[in-house]
Amino acid sequence: MKIDRNTRIGGQPAKLVRDLLADATNSDGFYADLVEEHLLRAWWRATIDEFIETGKLERSNRSHALRLWTNARQRNKIFGLRLPTVPDFTAQTHSLIEALLAYQLICEEGRESDGRVVYRVTDEGHATGMKSLIPRMNRAAAAALLEEVLTRVARINSDGELLHYVTEVRVFGSYLTDSEDLGDLDLAIKLERRRIEGEWVKAAHALADKSGRTWNFFQRLTFPETEVRRRIKSRLPRISLHETSELDENPHMGGQTVYTFTPPADKRQAP
């Protein structure tokens, strides 16, 4: 299904629908209360942003305020501000579920003994949950973007300071169709550690320290892979980056290999 930031499904904005589908995909099934939860969260975010826009709440308090959405129904005030009454989301929840069923983004999985319907995200819904909402592009622009990515990948593999090789790049999604109207450039990559002298942890931390930024232990440990991904994306929101293992585990997603690289035998990272 093609969506952008102006799309509305069941009366709800595309971002809410996408985030709901992405959240529900990670479960074996979900109930209507997950839909209501996303509606409540969106309402809370809009309420907090209105407080900020009208000068009633300092922007520096936004992150803290947003985290309080889980008990919004039990609150009368926040930072001394009286909160509006939380809406009844029953009708909105029903309308959104009906629309998701109609678009075949979800399906009914069955019913619990208490009568609650169990829903499951379909393959189409899974794909929709992965979409970004940036303006769409034509095929020529997507092809040019892919060439830029492959050029950056080649540079990564020739950069001796990095700790990973990119051994495969696959393209999937709308790029493999005949459509001239494309959303993201969906790419999956496979990384392989380079052979290094000394301990991997020390090498990872040293590379992270060269960035000049402050990281915690885990961020420093994963920095080598994060840096490769950052260079591939080059801050371009049109690129949706995944791992080849995700395609292997979900054959219905397809995928076509557009780049392979075999690391030098004497520099390959030992298992």
PADO-453194 format. One line per field, with one value per residue: x, y, z of N, C-alpha, C in turn; residue number from 1. Coordinates in nm, 2 decimals. Each point is the difference from the previous one (the first is absolute). Example, Ala and Ser with C-alpha at 12.3 -4.5 7.8 and 13.67 -1.06 7.14 Angstrom:
n.x = [1.32_-0.04];
n.y = [-0.57_0.11];
n.z = [0.78_-0.07];
ca.x = [-0.09_0.09];
ca.y = [0.12_0.11];
ca.z = [0.00_0.00];
c.x = [0.09_-0.08];
c.y = [0.12_0.11];
c.z = [0.00_0.08];
num = [1_2];
//
This chain:
n.x = [0.08_-0.03_0.09_-0.05_0.07_-0.06_0.04_-0.13_0.00_-0.13_0.03_0.10_0.10_0.07_0.06_-0.12_-0.05_0.10_0.00_-0.14_0.01_0.10_-0.08_-0.11_0.09_0.04_-0.13_-0.04_-0.05_-0.10_-0.04_-0.13_0.03_0.08_-0.10_-0.08_0.10_0.00_-0.13_0.00_0.10_-0.06_-0.11_0.07_0.06_-0.12_-0.05_0.11_-0.01_-0.13_0.03_0.09_-0.09_-0.08_0.12_-0.08_0.07_0.11_0.06_0.08_-0.13_0.01_0.12_0.02_-0.07_0.07_0.10_-0.08_0.00_0.08_0.01_-0.02_-0.07_0.12_0.03_0.01_0.13_0.08_0.10_-0.10_0.00_-0.13_-0.02_-0.02_-0.13_0.05_0.01_-0.12_0.09_-0.11_-0.07_0.10_0.01_-0.14_0.00_0.11_-0.05_-0.12_0.07_0.07_-0.12_-0.07_0.11_-0.05_0.01_-0.12_0.00_-0.12_0.06_-0.09_-0.06_0.02_0.02_0.06_0.01_0.12_0.00_0.07_0.08_0.03_0.12_-0.05_0.04_-0.11_-0.06_0.07_-0.02_-0.13_0.02_0.07_-0.11_0.08_-0.01_0.12_0.01_-0.08_0.07_0.06_-0.01_0.01_-0.07_-0.08_0.01_-0.01_-0.10_-0.04_0.03_-0.06_-0.10_0.00_0.01_-0.08_-0.07_0.03_-0.03_-0.10_-0.01_0.03_-0.08_0.13_-0.06_-0.09_-0.09_-0.07_-0.02_-0.05_-0.05_-0.12_-0.06_-0.12_-0.07_-0.11_-0.12_-0.05_0.13_-0.04_-0.09_-0.10_-0.03_-0.05_-0.09_0.12_0.00_0.03_0.13_-0.07_0.10_0.06_0.08_0.11_0.03_0.13_0.04_0.08_0.10_0.02_0.10_0.00_-0.05_-0.11_-0.03_0.13_0.00_-0.12_0.05_0.11_-0.07_-0.07_0.12_0.03_-0.13_0.06_-0.09_-0.09_0.04_-0.10_0.02_-0.13_-0.02_0.10_-0.05_-0.11_0.08_0.09_-0.10_-0.02_0.13_0.01_-0.10_0.06_0.11_-0.07_-0.07_0.11_-0.07_-0.02_-0.11_0.03_0.11_-0.06_0.08_0.03_-0.01_0.09_0.03_-0.05_0.06_0.11_-0.04_-0.01_0.00_-0.12_0.11_0.04_0.05_0.07_0.10_0.05_0.05_0.12_0.06_0.11_0.00_0.12_0.04_0.11_-0.11_-0.05_-0.10_0.08_-0.07];
n.y = [-0.12_0.10_0.05_0.12_0.11_0.01_-0.12_-0.03_-0.08_-0.02_0.11_-0.09_0.08_0.01_0.09_0.03_-0.01_0.06_0.09_0.00_0.00_0.09_0.06_-0.02_0.03_0.07_-0.03_-0.10_0.11_0.08_0.08_0.04_-0.05_-0.07_-0.01_-0.02_-0.08_-0.03_-0.01_-0.06_-0.07_-0.01_-0.03_-0.08_-0.05_0.00_-0.05_-0.08_-0.03_-0.01_-0.06_-0.06_-0.03_-0.02_-0.05_-0.10_-0.07_-0.01_0.03_0.04_0.02_0.02_-0.04_0.07_0.10_-0.03_-0.02_0.10_-0.03_-0.09_0.11_0.04_-0.12_-0.02_0.08_0.10_-0.01_0.08_0.00_-0.03_-0.05_0.05_-0.13_0.00_-0.02_-0.12_0.01_-0.04_-0.09_-0.04_0.11_0.07_-0.08_0.00_0.12_0.01_-0.08_0.06_0.12_-0.04_-0.05_0.11_0.06_-0.10_0.10_-0.04_-0.11_-0.06_-0.02_0.05_-0.07_0.09_-0.08_0.12_-0.05_0.03_0.09_-0.10_0.10_-0.01_0.05_0.04_-0.07_0.04_-0.04_-0.11_-0.01_0.03_-0.09_-0.03_0.06_0.09_0.12_-0.01_0.11_-0.05_-0.10_0.04_-0.09_0.10_0.07_-0.10_-0.01_0.14_-0.01_-0.10_0.06_0.10_-0.08_-0.06_0.12_0.04_-0.11_0.03_0.13_-0.05_-0.08_0.12_0.03_0.00_0.12_-0.04_-0.05_0.04_-0.11_0.06_-0.12_0.07_0.05_0.00_0.01_0.05_-0.04_0.12_0.01_-0.12_0.09_0.01_0.03_0.11_-0.04_0.04_-0.07_-0.08_0.02_-0.12_0.00_-0.11_0.01_-0.06_0.00_0.02_-0.05_0.10_-0.07_0.00_0.09_-0.09_0.05_-0.06_-0.02_-0.02_-0.08_-0.06_-0.01_-0.04_-0.07_-0.04_-0.02_-0.05_-0.04_0.01_-0.10_0.03_-0.13_-0.08_-0.10_-0.02_0.13_0.00_-0.11_0.06_0.09_-0.10_-0.08_0.08_0.01_-0.13_-0.02_0.08_-0.06_-0.11_0.03_0.05_-0.03_-0.09_0.07_0.02_-0.02_-0.11_0.00_-0.12_-0.12_-0.06_-0.01_0.13_0.02_-0.06_0.07_0.09_-0.12_0.02_0.05_-0.12_0.05_0.09_-0.09_0.11_-0.06_-0.05_-0.04_-0.05_0.01_0.07_-0.12_0.08_0.07_-0.12_0.04_-0.06_-0.11];
n.z = [0.00_-0.09_0.08_0.04_0.03_-0.12_0.00_-0.01_0.11_-0.03_-0.07_0.00_0.05_-0.11_0.07_0.05_-0.12_-0.05_0.10_-0.01_-0.13_0.01_0.09_-0.07_-0.09_0.11_-0.02_0.07_0.06_-0.03_0.11_0.01_0.12_-0.09_-0.08_0.10_0.03_-0.13_0.00_0.11_-0.04_-0.11_0.07_0.08_-0.11_-0.07_0.11_0.01_-0.13_0.02_0.11_-0.08_-0.10_0.11_0.02_0.02_-0.09_0.08_-0.11_0.09_0.03_-0.13_-0.01_0.11_-0.06_-0.11_0.09_0.03_-0.13_0.05_0.08_-0.12_0.01_0.07_-0.10_0.09_0.04_-0.07_0.08_0.08_-0.12_-0.01_0.00_-0.13_0.00_0.03_-0.13_-0.04_-0.01_0.06_-0.04_0.04_0.11_0.01_-0.03_0.08_0.09_-0.02_0.00_0.11_0.04_-0.03_0.04_0.08_0.09_0.04_0.08_0.01_0.11_0.07_0.09_0.11_0.11_0.02_-0.13_0.05_-0.11_-0.05_-0.02_-0.12_0.00_-0.12_-0.11_-0.05_0.12_0.00_-0.13_0.02_0.10_-0.11_-0.05_-0.07_0.05_-0.06_-0.07_-0.09_-0.07_-0.12_-0.10_-0.08_0.09_0.00_-0.13_-0.01_0.09_-0.07_-0.10_0.06_0.04_-0.12_-0.03_0.09_-0.04_-0.13_0.04_0.06_-0.10_-0.05_0.10_0.01_0.03_-0.09_0.07_-0.11_-0.07_-0.11_0.02_0.03_-0.11_0.05_-0.11_0.07_0.01_0.00_0.03_0.04_0.01_-0.08_0.12_-0.04_0.09_0.05_0.11_0.10_0.01_-0.01_0.09_-0.03_0.11_-0.04_0.13_-0.01_0.11_0.00_-0.05_0.13_0.04_0.10_0.10_-0.04_0.13_0.02_-0.11_0.05_0.12_-0.06_-0.09_0.11_0.07_-0.12_0.02_0.12_0.00_0.10_0.03_0.02_0.09_0.00_0.00_0.09_0.06_-0.03_0.04_-0.01_0.05_0.11_0.00_-0.02_0.09_0.08_-0.03_0.01_0.11_0.05_0.11_-0.09_0.03_-0.13_0.07_-0.02_0.11_-0.04_0.06_-0.07_0.12_0.00_-0.12_0.05_0.11_-0.09_-0.06_0.05_0.07_-0.05_-0.11_-0.05_-0.01_0.04_0.11_-0.03_0.11_-0.05_0.13_0.00_-0.04_-0.01_-0.03_-0.02_0.06_0.10_0.00];
ca.x = [-0.08_0.07_-0.04_0.10_-0.04_-0.14_-0.09_-0.08_-0.06_-0.09_-0.01_0.12_0.11_0.09_0.10_-0.06_-0.03_0.13_0.05_-0.08_0.03_0.13_-0.01_-0.07_0.07_0.10_-0.08_-0.07_-0.13_-0.03_-0.14_-0.04_0.06_0.12_-0.04_-0.04_0.12_0.07_-0.08_0.03_0.14_-0.01_-0.07_0.08_0.11_-0.06_-0.03_0.13_0.06_-0.08_0.04_0.13_-0.02_-0.07_0.08_-0.04_0.10_0.13_0.03_0.10_-0.07_-0.08_0.03_-0.05_-0.15_-0.05_0.01_-0.10_-0.12_-0.05_-0.10_-0.07_-0.14_0.00_0.06_-0.08_0.10_0.14_0.08_-0.09_-0.10_-0.11_-0.01_-0.14_-0.05_0.04_-0.12_-0.04_0.06_-0.07_-0.04_0.12_0.06_-0.08_0.01_0.13_0.00_-0.07_0.07_0.12_-0.05_-0.04_0.12_0.08_0.13_-0.01_-0.11_-0.04_0.07_-0.09_-0.06_0.03_-0.12_-0.08_-0.06_0.09_0.05_0.15_0.04_0.14_0.05_0.02_0.13_-0.02_0.01_0.14_0.08_-0.05_0.06_0.14_0.02_0.02_-0.10_0.06_-0.05_0.03_0.09_-0.02_0.10_0.13_0.06_0.03_0.11_0.12_0.02_0.06_0.13_0.08_0.02_0.10_0.13_0.03_0.03_0.14_0.10_0.00_0.08_0.14_0.04_0.07_-0.02_-0.13_0.01_-0.09_-0.02_-0.14_0.02_-0.11_-0.11_-0.12_-0.10_-0.13_-0.11_-0.06_0.10_0.00_-0.13_0.00_-0.05_0.08_-0.03_0.06_0.02_0.14_0.09_0.02_0.12_0.04_0.14_0.07_0.13_0.10_0.11_0.14_0.10_0.07_0.10_-0.04_-0.14_-0.11_-0.06_0.09_0.00_-0.12_0.00_0.09_-0.07_-0.11_0.06_0.05_-0.11_0.00_-0.12_0.00_-0.08_0.00_0.08_-0.07_0.01_0.14_0.02_-0.07_0.03_0.05_-0.11_-0.08_0.07_-0.02_-0.13_-0.01_0.06_-0.08_-0.12_0.04_-0.11_-0.10_-0.11_-0.06_0.06_-0.05_0.11_-0.03_0.10_-0.04_-0.06_-0.14_-0.06_0.01_-0.10_-0.13_0.02_-0.10_0.04_0.08_0.14_0.10_0.14_0.05_0.14_0.07_0.14_0.07_0.11_0.12_0.00_0.09_-0.05_-0.13_-0.02_-0.03_-0.13];
ca.y = [0.12_0.12_0.10_0.11_0.07_0.05_-0.11_-0.02_-0.13_-0.01_0.13_0.03_0.03_-0.12_-0.03_-0.08_-0.13_-0.06_-0.04_-0.11_-0.13_-0.04_-0.05_-0.12_-0.11_-0.07_-0.08_-0.11_0.04_0.11_0.03_0.14_0.10_0.05_0.11_0.11_0.05_0.09_0.12_0.08_0.06_0.11_0.11_0.06_0.08_0.12_0.08_0.06_0.09_0.12_0.07_0.06_0.11_0.11_0.06_-0.05_-0.10_0.02_-0.11_-0.09_-0.10_-0.09_-0.14_-0.05_0.00_-0.10_-0.13_-0.02_-0.03_-0.13_0.01_0.13_0.00_0.02_0.13_0.12_0.11_-0.03_0.12_0.10_0.03_-0.09_-0.08_-0.02_-0.14_-0.09_-0.04_-0.14_-0.04_-0.12_0.02_0.01_-0.13_-0.08_0.05_-0.03_-0.15_-0.04_0.04_-0.08_-0.12_0.03_0.01_-0.13_0.03_-0.09_-0.10_-0.06_-0.12_-0.08_0.06_-0.06_-0.04_0.11_0.07_0.09_-0.05_0.00_0.04_-0.03_0.09_-0.08_0.03_0.14_0.09_0.00_0.09_0.14_0.05_0.02_0.11_0.13_0.09_0.10_0.01_-0.11_0.04_-0.08_-0.10_0.05_0.05_-0.12_-0.07_0.08_-0.02_-0.13_0.02_0.08_-0.09_-0.10_0.07_0.01_-0.13_-0.03_0.08_-0.06_-0.13_0.04_0.09_-0.09_0.03_-0.06_-0.13_-0.09_0.01_-0.03_-0.11_-0.02_0.09_-0.05_0.10_-0.06_0.09_0.06_0.01_-0.12_0.00_0.08_0.13_0.12_0.08_-0.08_0.06_-0.02_-0.10_-0.10_-0.07_-0.09_-0.02_-0.10_0.05_-0.10_0.07_-0.02_-0.05_0.11_-0.04_0.04_-0.02_0.07_0.10_0.12_0.06_0.07_0.12_0.09_0.06_0.09_0.12_0.09_0.08_0.12_0.01_-0.08_-0.11_-0.09_-0.12_-0.08_0.08_-0.01_-0.13_-0.01_0.11_-0.04_-0.03_0.12_0.09_-0.05_0.03_0.14_0.05_-0.05_0.09_0.14_0.09_0.01_-0.08_-0.09_-0.13_-0.09_-0.10_-0.12_-0.10_-0.11_-0.11_0.03_-0.05_-0.15_-0.05_0.04_-0.01_0.08_0.14_0.00_0.06_-0.02_0.04_0.10_0.02_-0.10_0.03_-0.10_0.05_-0.07_-0.12_0.02_0.11_-0.03_-0.01_-0.13_-0.01];
ca.z = [0.00_0.00_0.10_0.03_0.12_-0.02_-0.01_0.12_-0.01_0.11_0.06_0.08_-0.08_-0.04_0.10_0.11_-0.06_-0.03_0.13_0.05_-0.07_0.04_0.14_0.00_-0.07_0.09_0.09_-0.06_-0.02_0.08_0.02_-0.03_0.09_-0.05_-0.09_0.09_0.06_-0.09_-0.01_0.13_-0.01_-0.10_0.06_0.10_-0.06_-0.05_0.11_0.05_-0.10_0.01_0.12_-0.03_-0.10_0.06_0.11_0.13_0.04_-0.06_-0.10_0.07_0.08_-0.09_0.01_0.13_0.00_-0.10_0.06_0.10_-0.07_0.04_0.10_-0.04_0.05_0.14_0.03_-0.02_-0.03_-0.03_0.02_0.05_-0.10_0.00_-0.12_-0.05_0.02_-0.10_-0.08_-0.01_-0.13_-0.05_-0.14_-0.08_0.00_-0.09_-0.14_-0.05_-0.02_-0.12_-0.12_-0.02_-0.06_-0.14_-0.08_0.02_0.07_0.12_-0.02_0.12_0.03_0.08_0.12_0.13_0.07_0.05_-0.11_-0.07_-0.13_-0.02_-0.14_-0.04_-0.11_-0.12_-0.06_-0.05_0.11_0.05_-0.10_0.03_0.12_-0.02_-0.10_0.05_-0.05_-0.07_-0.14_-0.08_-0.11_-0.12_-0.01_-0.03_0.12_0.09_-0.06_0.03_0.14_0.02_-0.05_0.10_0.12_-0.04_0.00_0.14_0.05_-0.05_0.07_0.13_-0.01_-0.02_0.11_0.10_0.14_0.04_0.06_-0.07_-0.14_-0.04_-0.09_-0.09_0.00_-0.07_-0.01_0.00_0.01_-0.12_-0.10_-0.08_-0.08_-0.12_0.04_-0.02_0.12_0.11_0.13_0.05_-0.06_0.10_-0.01_0.11_-0.01_0.08_0.04_0.05_0.08_-0.05_0.09_0.06_0.09_0.13_0.04_-0.07_0.08_0.00_-0.14_-0.02_0.09_-0.06_-0.11_0.05_0.06_-0.10_-0.04_0.08_0.07_0.12_-0.01_0.12_-0.04_-0.11_-0.12_-0.05_-0.05_-0.12_-0.09_-0.13_-0.09_-0.01_-0.09_-0.14_-0.04_-0.01_-0.13_-0.11_-0.01_-0.02_0.04_-0.10_0.05_-0.10_0.01_0.11_0.00_0.07_-0.01_-0.09_0.08_0.01_-0.12_0.00_0.09_-0.06_-0.14_-0.07_-0.02_-0.13_0.01_-0.11_0.04_-0.09_0.03_0.08_0.03_0.07_0.07_-0.02_0.08_0.11_0.09_0.04_0.15_0.04_0.06];
c.x = [0.09_-0.06_0.11_-0.06_-0.14_-0.11_-0.07_-0.07_-0.09_-0.01_0.13_0.12_0.09_0.10_-0.05_-0.02_0.13_0.06_-0.07_0.03_0.14_0.01_-0.07_0.07_0.09_-0.07_-0.06_-0.15_-0.03_-0.15_-0.03_0.07_0.13_-0.03_-0.04_0.12_0.08_-0.08_0.02_0.13_0.00_-0.07_0.09_0.11_-0.05_-0.03_0.12_0.05_-0.09_0.04_0.13_-0.02_-0.07_0.08_-0.03_0.11_0.13_0.04_0.10_-0.06_-0.08_0.03_-0.05_-0.15_-0.05_0.00_-0.11_-0.14_-0.07_-0.10_-0.08_-0.14_-0.01_0.05_-0.11_0.08_0.13_0.08_-0.09_-0.11_-0.11_-0.02_-0.14_-0.04_0.04_-0.12_-0.03_0.04_-0.08_-0.03_0.12_0.07_-0.07_0.02_0.14_0.02_-0.07_0.07_0.12_-0.04_-0.03_0.12_0.09_0.13_0.00_-0.11_-0.04_0.06_-0.09_-0.06_0.04_-0.13_-0.08_-0.06_0.08_0.05_0.15_0.02_0.15_0.03_0.03_0.14_-0.01_0.01_0.14_0.08_-0.04_0.06_0.14_0.02_0.03_-0.11_0.05_-0.06_0.05_0.09_-0.03_0.11_0.14_0.07_0.04_0.13_0.13_0.04_0.07_0.15_0.09_0.03_0.11_0.14_0.04_0.05_0.14_0.10_0.01_0.09_0.15_0.06_0.06_-0.03_-0.13_0.02_-0.09_0.01_-0.15_0.02_-0.11_-0.10_-0.11_-0.10_-0.13_-0.11_-0.04_0.10_0.00_-0.13_0.02_-0.05_0.10_-0.01_0.05_0.01_0.14_0.08_0.03_0.12_0.03_0.15_0.05_0.14_0.08_0.11_0.13_0.09_0.08_0.11_-0.05_-0.15_-0.10_-0.05_0.09_0.00_-0.13_-0.01_0.10_-0.06_-0.11_0.06_0.05_-0.11_-0.01_-0.13_0.00_-0.10_0.00_0.07_-0.06_0.01_0.14_0.02_-0.07_0.03_0.05_-0.11_-0.09_0.06_-0.02_-0.14_-0.02_0.06_-0.08_-0.12_0.04_-0.11_-0.11_-0.13_-0.07_0.06_-0.05_0.09_-0.04_0.11_-0.05_-0.06_-0.15_-0.07_0.01_-0.11_-0.14_0.00_-0.10_0.04_0.09_0.14_0.09_0.13_0.06_0.15_0.05_0.14_0.06_0.13_0.13_0.02_0.09_-0.05_-0.14_-0.01_-0.03_-0.13_0.01];
c.y = [0.12_0.10_0.11_0.08_0.06_-0.11_-0.02_-0.14_-0.01_0.13_0.04_0.03_-0.12_-0.03_-0.08_-0.15_-0.08_-0.05_-0.11_-0.13_-0.05_-0.06_-0.13_-0.11_-0.08_-0.09_-0.12_0.03_0.12_0.02_0.14_0.10_0.05_0.12_0.12_0.06_0.09_0.13_0.09_0.06_0.12_0.12_0.07_0.08_0.13_0.10_0.07_0.11_0.13_0.08_0.08_0.12_0.12_0.06_-0.04_-0.09_0.03_-0.12_-0.09_-0.11_-0.10_-0.15_-0.06_-0.01_-0.11_-0.14_-0.03_-0.04_-0.13_0.01_0.13_0.00_0.03_0.14_0.11_0.12_-0.06_0.13_0.12_0.04_-0.10_-0.06_-0.01_-0.15_-0.09_-0.05_-0.15_-0.04_-0.12_0.00_0.01_-0.13_-0.09_0.04_-0.03_-0.15_-0.04_0.04_-0.09_-0.14_0.01_0.01_-0.12_0.02_-0.09_-0.10_-0.05_-0.14_-0.10_0.08_-0.07_-0.04_0.11_0.08_0.10_-0.06_0.02_0.04_-0.03_0.09_-0.09_0.04_0.14_0.10_0.01_0.10_0.14_0.05_0.03_0.13_0.13_0.09_0.12_0.01_-0.11_0.05_-0.09_-0.10_0.05_0.05_-0.12_-0.07_0.08_-0.01_-0.13_0.00_0.07_-0.09_-0.10_0.06_0.02_-0.13_-0.04_0.07_-0.06_-0.12_0.03_0.08_-0.09_0.03_-0.06_-0.15_-0.10_0.01_-0.01_-0.10_-0.03_0.11_-0.05_0.12_-0.08_0.10_0.06_0.01_-0.11_-0.01_0.09_0.15_0.11_0.09_-0.08_0.08_-0.01_-0.09_-0.10_-0.09_-0.09_-0.03_-0.11_0.05_-0.12_0.07_-0.02_-0.06_0.12_-0.06_0.04_-0.03_0.08_0.11_0.13_0.07_0.08_0.13_0.11_0.07_0.10_0.13_0.10_0.09_0.13_0.02_-0.09_-0.11_-0.08_-0.13_-0.07_0.08_-0.01_-0.13_-0.03_0.11_-0.04_-0.03_0.12_0.10_-0.04_0.03_0.15_0.05_-0.05_0.09_0.14_0.10_0.01_-0.08_-0.09_-0.14_-0.08_-0.12_-0.12_-0.10_-0.11_-0.12_0.02_-0.06_-0.15_-0.06_0.03_-0.01_0.08_0.14_0.01_0.06_-0.04_0.05_0.10_0.03_-0.11_0.03_-0.12_0.05_-0.08_-0.11_0.02_0.10_-0.03_-0.02_-0.14_-0.01_0.01];
c.z = [0.00_0.10_0.00_0.12_0.00_0.00_0.14_-0.02_0.13_0.08_0.07_-0.10_-0.03_0.10_0.11_-0.05_-0.02_0.14_0.06_-0.06_0.03_0.14_0.00_-0.07_0.09_0.10_-0.08_-0.04_0.09_0.01_-0.04_0.10_-0.04_-0.09_0.09_0.07_-0.09_-0.02_0.13_-0.01_-0.10_0.06_0.11_-0.06_-0.05_0.12_0.06_-0.09_0.00_0.12_-0.03_-0.10_0.05_0.11_0.14_0.06_-0.07_-0.09_0.06_0.08_-0.09_0.02_0.13_0.00_-0.09_0.07_0.10_-0.06_0.06_0.12_-0.02_0.06_0.15_0.04_-0.02_-0.04_-0.04_0.00_0.04_-0.10_0.01_-0.13_-0.05_0.02_-0.11_-0.08_0.01_-0.14_-0.07_-0.14_-0.10_-0.02_-0.10_-0.14_-0.06_-0.02_-0.13_-0.12_-0.02_-0.05_-0.15_-0.09_0.01_0.06_0.13_-0.04_0.14_0.02_0.08_0.12_0.12_0.07_0.06_-0.11_-0.07_-0.13_0.00_-0.14_-0.03_-0.12_-0.12_-0.06_-0.06_0.11_0.05_-0.09_0.03_0.13_-0.01_-0.08_0.08_-0.07_-0.07_-0.14_-0.09_-0.11_-0.12_-0.01_-0.03_0.12_0.09_-0.06_0.03_0.15_0.03_-0.05_0.10_0.12_-0.03_-0.01_0.14_0.06_-0.04_0.08_0.14_0.00_-0.02_0.11_0.11_0.14_0.06_0.04_-0.06_-0.15_-0.03_-0.11_-0.10_0.02_-0.08_-0.01_0.00_0.00_-0.14_-0.11_-0.10_-0.08_-0.12_0.03_-0.03_0.13_0.12_0.13_0.04_-0.11_0.11_-0.03_0.12_-0.02_0.09_0.04_0.05_0.07_-0.07_0.11_0.06_0.09_0.14_0.03_-0.07_0.08_0.00_-0.13_-0.02_0.08_-0.06_-0.11_0.04_0.05_-0.11_-0.05_0.07_0.08_0.12_-0.02_0.13_-0.05_-0.11_-0.13_-0.06_-0.06_-0.13_-0.11_-0.14_-0.10_-0.03_-0.10_-0.15_-0.05_-0.02_-0.14_-0.12_-0.02_-0.03_0.03_-0.10_0.05_-0.10_0.00_0.12_0.01_0.09_-0.01_-0.10_0.08_0.01_-0.12_0.00_0.08_-0.05_-0.15_-0.08_-0.03_-0.13_0.03_-0.11_0.03_-0.11_0.02_0.09_0.01_0.08_0.07_-0.03_0.10_0.12_0.10_0.06_0.15_0.03_0.07_0.15];
num = [1_2_3_4_5_6_7_8_9_10_11_12_13_14_15_16_17_18_19_20_21_22_23_24_25_26_27_28_29_30_31_32_33_34_35_36_37_38_39_40_41_42_43_44_45_46_47_48_49_50_51_52_53_54_55_56_57_58_59_60_61_62_63_64_65_66_67_68_69_70_71_72_73_74_75_76_77_78_79_80_81_82_83_84_85_86_87_88_89_90_91_92_93_94_95_96_97_98_99_100_101_102_103_104_105_106_107_108_109_110_111_112_113_114_115_116_117_118_119_120_121_122_123_124_125_126_127_128_129_130_131_132_133_134_135_136_137_138_139_140_141_142_143_144_145_146_147_148_149_150_151_152_153_154_155_156_157_158_159_160_161_162_163_164_165_166_167_168_169_170_171_172_173_174_175_176_177_178_179_180_181_182_183_184_185_186_187_188_189_190_191_192_193_194_195_196_197_198_199_200_201_202_203_204_205_206_207_208_209_210_211_212_213_214_215_216_217_218_219_220_221_222_223_224_225_226_227_228_229_230_231_232_233_234_235_236_237_238_239_240_241_242_243_244_245_246_247_248_249_250_251_252_253_254_255_256_257_258_259_260_261_262_263_264_265_266_267_268_269_270_271];
//
